[in-house]
Amino acid sequence: MWHRPCVRVLLVEDDDAIAAPLATGLEREGYEVTRVRTGADAVAATRVDLYLLDLGLPDIDGRDVCREIRGRSTVPIIVITARGDEVDRVVGLELGADDYLVKPFGFRELVARMRAVARRSAPAADPIDAVIAVDGVRIDPRTRQVLVDGAEVTLTRKEYDLLLVLAEDPGAVVTRAQILEQVWDPHWYGPSKTLDVHVASLRKKLGDPEVIETIRGVGYRLRTT
Ligand code: CA
């Protein structure tokens, strides 16, 4: 569930009080968020994987924006609006929106809807190259770059490999033997203390020791809040 390619979200919302916390929360979830305030900017935007579209915009009616985007793209659109009546709900979906949320809505509800529409619409990305985002930590396997809350951290080769092994299936317990085999050597018979040392330094660099949980006597796993 936490292992997914980075999704580029275009947040189309003129209300700062709604947009700012929403953008922060979504970035925290691993989404790449670009925010625009007008329908014109929404229509002009490129490289978008998912639209979060407020219907009440200052320039163009959000329904026209929705129609315009849908006319040339199959990218998922989730309409967000204060207009909650059934007629508008139907109109929103008839315009080609994939889903519809009425303000006020819960953040978890929004994320659940986003995952659902992304699952329905997107073919699975190549897991080898996909950016992995777990609880504020982003790992780009292509560049071996690791970001913690947006700031790059420098890991040694072993620390990086160790993190990747855990991040490949967040929440799953990886045994000490599995880690030693994959990160060190298929025939590692040396002291496994070296693993503890690397876990300790990795925890320190990630800034939050709790990110990597110790399963006593078994191994480790990456926390998935
Ligand atoms: Ca608005």
Residues whose N, C-alpha, C, O or C-beta is under 5 A from the ligand:
A	BS01	CA	D14 D15 D54 G56 L57
